[in-house]
Amino acid sequence: MLKLYLIGLSILVVAIGANVLAHLIGARTWYDFIGLLNKDGMAAAFRQLSWKDLLWLFVVYPFLLGCSYLPGKWFYEWLTGNA
């Protein structure tokens, strides 16, 4: 249970940092995209996304979150001595 908690915490911290980074580089976040979907519908929402938004939402952000389990796993292993 501790392992899952630490991995989840790691993912949360990376997700928050990634959203800050998205803001700094001017890319839309998933919150922005969902707002567009609700307001304008799917086709219009996708038309409003730039190549940078698409790259961020569908390549970079998922990659960062996918890798973010590693620090939690490593911290758990360090904390418990399990390798």
TORLODREN-894447 format. One line per 2 residues: number of its first residue (from 1); their letters; for each residue x, y, z of N, C-alpha, C, CB. Coordinates in Angstrom, 2 decimals, decimal comma, always signed. Glycine has a CB too. Example, Ala and Ser with C-alpha at 12.3 -4.5 7.8 and 13.67 -1.06 7.14 Angstrom:
// residues 2
1 = as = +13,19:-5,69:+7,80:+12,30:-4,50:+7,80:+13,20:-3,30:+7,80:+11,31:-4,47:+9,05; +12,85:-2,25:+7,08:+13,67:-1,06:+7,14:+12,90:+0,03:+7,87:+14,08:-0,60:+5,72
// end
This chain:
// residues 83
1 = ml = +0,82:-1,20:+0,00:+0,00:+0,00:+0,00:+0,86:+1,26:+0,00:-0,93:+0,00:+1,20; +1,96:+1,23:+0,78:+2,87:+2,37:+0,82:+3,48:+2,62:-0,55:+3,97:+2,13:+1,85
3 = kl = +3,81:+1,55:-1,25:+4,40:+1,69:-2,58:+3,43:+2,40:-3,53:+4,77:+0,30:-3,15; +2,16:+1,99:-3,53:+1,16:+2,63:-4,38:+0,98:+4,10:-4,02:-0,17:+1,90:-4,27
5 = yl = +0,98:+4,39:-2,72:+0,83:+5,77:-2,28:+1,98:+6,63:-2,76:+0,73:+5,83:-0,76; +3,21:+6,15:-2,61:+4,38:+6,93:-3,02:+4,43:+7,11:-4,54:+5,65:+6,26:-2,54
7 = ig = +4,05:+6,10:-5,28:+3,99:+6,22:-6,74:+2,91:+7,23:-7,13:+3,72:+4,86:-7,40; +1,75:+7,15:-6,49:+0,68:+8,11:-6,76:+1,08:+9,53:-6,42:-0,57:+7,74:-5,99
9 = ls = +1,77:+9,70:-5,32:+2,26:+11,02:-4,93:+3,26:+11,55:-5,94:+2,90:+10,96:-3,53; +4,13:+10,68:-6,42:+5,11:+11,06:-7,43:+4,41:+11,52:-8,71:+6,06:+9,88:-7,73
11 = il = +3,42:+10,78:-9,14:+2,67:+11,14:-10,35:+1,97:+12,49:-10,16:+1,64:+10,04:-10,71; +1,39:+12,70:-8,98:+0,71:+13,96:-8,69:+1,67:+15,14:-8,76:+0,05:+13,90:-7,32
13 = vv = +2,83:+15,00:-8,15:+3,81:+16,09:-8,14:+4,28:+16,39:-9,56:+5,02:+15,72:-7,23; +4,55:+15,35:-10,34:+4,99:+15,56:-11,72:+3,87:+16,18:-12,55:+5,44:+14,22:-12,35
15 = ai = +2,63:+15,76:-12,34:+1,50:+16,33:-13,08:+1,34:+17,82:-12,78:+0,21:+15,59:-12,74; +1,49:+18,20:-11,52:+1,39:+19,62:-11,16:+2,52:+20,39:-11,82:+1,44:+19,81:-9,63
17 = ga = +3,73:+19,86:-11,75:+4,86:+20,51:-12,40:+4,69:+20,60:-13,91:+6,14:+19,76:-12,08; +4,14:+19,56:-14,52:+3,91:+19,56:-15,96:+2,88:+20,61:-16,35:+3,46:+18,17:-16,43
19 = nv = +1,86:+20,80:-15,52:+0,86:+21,83:-15,81:+1,46:+23,23:-15,69:-0,34:+21,69:-14,88; +2,37:+23,41:-14,73:+3,07:+24,70:-14,62:+3,93:+24,91:-15,85:+3,93:+24,75:-13,33
21 = la = +4,65:+23,87:-16,27:+5,48:+23,95:-17,47:+4,64:+24,27:-18,71:+6,26:+22,64:-17,67; +3,49:+23,63:-18,84:+2,60:+23,90:-19,97:+2,21:+25,37:-19,99:+1,34:+23,01:-19,90
23 = hl = +1,91:+25,91:-18,84:+1,55:+27,33:-18,76:+2,74:+28,20:-19,19:+1,11:+27,70:-17,34; +3,93:+27,84:-18,73:+5,11:+28,64:-19,05:+5,44:+28,63:-20,54:+6,30:+28,13:-18,27
25 = ig = +5,22:+27,50:-21,20:+5,53:+27,41:-22,63:+4,34:+27,80:-23,51:+5,98:+26,01:-22,98; +3,21:+28,09:-22,88:+2,03:+28,53:-23,62:+1,26:+27,41:-24,29:+2,44:+29,51:-24,65
27 = ar = +1,36:+26,20:-23,78:+0,60:+25,07:-24,33:-0,68:+24,89:-23,52:+1,45:+23,76:-24,32; -1,70:+24,38:-24,18:-2,96:+24,11:-23,49:-2,83:+22,86:-22,64:-4,12:+23,95:-24,49
29 = tw = -3,51:+22,87:-21,51:-3,53:+21,69:-20,64:-4,78:+20,88:-20,94:-3,48:+22,11:-19,13; -4,89:+19,74:-20,28:-6,09:+18,93:-20,45:-7,33:+19,66:-19,95:-5,93:+17,61:-19,73
31 = yd = -7,15:+20,48:-18,93:-8,29:+21,26:-18,42:-8,78:+22,24:-19,49:-7,89:+22,04:-17,13; -7,85:+22,87:-20,18:-8,21:+23,78:-21,27:-8,92:+23,03:-22,39:-6,96:+24,50:-21,81
33 = fi = -8,35:+21,88:-22,75:-8,91:+21,09:-23,85:-10,31:+20,59:-23,52:-7,99:+19,92:-24,17; -10,52:+20,11:-22,32:-11,85:+19,64:-21,92:-12,84:+20,80:-21,93:-11,80:+18,98:-20,51
35 = gl = -12,39:+21,97:-21,52:-13,26:+23,15:-21,60:-13,67:+23,46:-23,03:-12,56:+24,36:-21,00; -12,71:+23,34:-23,96:-13,03:+23,55:-25,38:-14,01:+22,50:-25,87:-11,75:+23,52:-26,23
37 = ln = -13,80:+21,25:-25,48:-14,72:+20,18:-25,90:-16,13:+20,45:-25,41:-14,24:+18,82:-25,36; -16,27:+20,85:-24,17:-17,59:+21,13:-23,62:-18,25:+22,33:-24,28:-17,49:+21,36:-22,12
39 = kd = -17,45:+23,33:-24,60:-17,98:+24,56:-25,16:-18,28:+24,45:-26,65:-17,01:+25,70:-24,91; -17,34:+23,87:-27,40:-17,42:+23,93:-28,87:-17,63:+22,60:-29,58:-16,19:+24,54:-29,39
41 = gm = -17,49:+21,50:-28,87:-17,59:+20,20:-29,51:-16,23:+19,71:-29,97:-18,55:+20,25:-30,69; -16,17:+18,43:-30,34:-14,89:+17,80:-30,64:-14,19:+18,40:-31,85:-15,09:+16,34:-30,84
43 = aa = -14,85:+18,50:-32,98:-14,19:+18,97:-34,20:-13,67:+20,40:-34,02:-15,16:+18,91:-35,39; -14,48:+21,26:-33,47:-14,06:+22,66:-33,28:-12,94:+22,76:-32,26:-15,25:+23,52:-32,85
45 = af = -12,98:+21,93:-31,23:-11,93:+21,95:-30,20:-10,59:+21,56:-30,81:-12,28:+21,01:-29,02; -10,58:+20,50:-31,62:-9,33:+20,08:-32,25:-8,81:+21,12:-33,23:-9,52:+18,74:-32,96
47 = rq = -9,71:+21,81:-33,91:-9,27:+22,85:-34,84:-8,60:+24,01:-34,12:-10,46:+23,37:-35,65; -8,92:+24,22:-32,86:-8,35:+25,32:-32,09:-6,98:+24,99:-31,49:-9,30:+25,72:-31,00
49 = ls = -6,56:+23,74:-31,58:-5,28:+23,34:-31,01:-4,16:+23,58:-32,01:-5,31:+21,88:-30,58; -3,06:+24,10:-31,53:-1,87:+24,28:-32,37:-1,07:+22,98:-32,36:-0,99:+25,48:-31,88
51 = wk = -0,05:+22,92:-33,21:+0,81:+21,73:-33,23:+1,48:+21,55:-31,87:+1,87:+21,83:-34,35; +1,82:+22,68:-31,21:+2,46:+22,63:-29,90:+1,49:+22,03:-28,87:+2,92:+24,04:-29,45
53 = dl = +0,22:+22,43:-28,93:-0,79:+21,88:-28,02:-0,95:+20,38:-28,23:-2,13:+22,58:-28,22; -1,05:+19,97:-29,49:-1,22:+18,54:-29,80:-0,02:+17,73:-29,33:-1,43:+18,34:-31,31
55 = lw = +1,18:+18,24:-29,59:+2,39:+17,55:-29,16:+2,44:+17,44:-27,64:+3,64:+18,29:-29,68; +2,10:+18,53:-26,96:+2,11:+18,52:-25,50:+1,08:+17,54:-24,95:+1,83:+19,93:-24,96
57 = lf = -0,17:+17,63:-25,42:-1,26:+16,83:-24,87:-1,14:+15,34:-25,16:-2,56:+17,32:-25,39; -0,65:+14,99:-26,34:-0,71:+13,59:-26,75:+0,64:+12,89:-26,81:-1,35:+13,50:-28,08
59 = vv = +1,74:+13,62:-26,59:+3,06:+12,99:-26,59:+3,82:+13,30:-25,30:+3,88:+13,44:-27,81; +4,10:+14,57:-25,07:+4,98:+14,95:-23,96:+4,33:+14,69:-22,60:+5,35:+16,42:-24,07
61 = yp = +3,12:+15,18:-22,39:+2,45:+15,03:-21,10:+2,26:+13,56:-20,71:+1,11:+15,74:-21,12; +1,73:+12,71:-21,61:+1,61:+11,29:-21,24:+2,96:+10,63:-20,96:+0,89:+10,52:-22,35
63 = fl = +3,99:+11,03:-21,72:+5,33:+10,48:-21,48:+5,84:+10,87:-20,10:+6,31:+10,96:-22,57; +5,67:+12,14:-19,74:+6,11:+12,59:-18,42:+5,37:+11,85:-17,31:+5,88:+14,10:-18,28
65 = lg = +4,07:+11,72:-17,45:+3,31:+11,01:-16,42:+3,67:+9,53:-16,37:+1,81:+11,17:-16,67; +3,91:+8,95:-17,54:+4,31:+7,54:-17,58:+5,63:+7,31:-16,87:+4,40:+7,06:-19,01
67 = cs = +6,56:+8,23:-17,04:+7,87:+8,10:-16,39:+7,83:+8,50:-14,92:+8,90:+8,96:-17,11; +6,81:+9,20:-14,51:+6,79:+9,76:-13,15:+6,55:+8,72:-12,07:+5,74:+10,82:-13,06
69 = yl = +6,22:+7,50:-12,46:+6,09:+6,47:-11,43:+7,47:+6,07:-10,90:+5,35:+5,24:-11,99; +8,52:+6,27:-11,70:+9,85:+5,83:-11,31:+10,37:+6,48:-10,03:+10,81:+6,12:-12,42
71 = pg = +10,28:+7,81:-9,86:+10,76:+8,37:-8,60:+10,03:+7,81:-7,38:+10,61:+9,89:-8,62; +8,74:+7,57:-7,49:+7,99:+6,98:-6,38:+8,44:+5,57:-6,09:+6,51:+6,98:-6,69
73 = kw = +8,67:+4,80:-7,14:+9,14:+3,42:-6,99:+10,53:+3,42:-6,36:+9,17:+2,69:-8,35; +11,43:+4,27:-6,85:+12,79:+4,34:-6,31:+12,78:+4,80:-4,86:+13,64:+5,29:-7,15
75 = fy = +11,92:+5,76:-4,53:+11,85:+6,23:-3,15:+11,36:+5,12:-2,23:+10,92:+7,46:-3,05; +10,36:+4,38:-2,69:+9,87:+3,24:-1,90:+10,97:+2,22:-1,67:+8,66:+2,58:-2,60
77 = ew = +11,70:+1,90:-2,73:+12,78:+0,92:-2,60:+13,87:+1,41:-1,66:+13,38:+0,61:-3,98; +14,19:+2,69:-1,74:+15,19:+3,26:-0,85:+14,71:+3,25:+0,61:+15,53:+4,70:-1,28
79 = lt = +13,44:+3,63:+0,78:+12,86:+3,72:+2,11:+12,77:+2,36:+2,79:+11,50:+4,35:+2,04; +12,40:+1,34:+2,04:+12,16:+0,03:+2,63:+13,36:-0,92:+2,47:+10,94:-0,60:+2,00
81 = gn = +14,31:-0,56:+1,64:+15,45:-1,45:+1,39:+15,12:-2,57:+0,42:+15,93:-2,04:+2,68; +13,94:-2,53:-0,21:+13,56:-3,54:-1,21:+14,02:-3,07:-2,57:+12,02:-3,78:-1,20
83 = a = +14,74:-3,94:-3,26:+15,19:-3,58:-4,60:+14,55:-4,44:-5,66:+16,69:-3,69:-4,70
// end
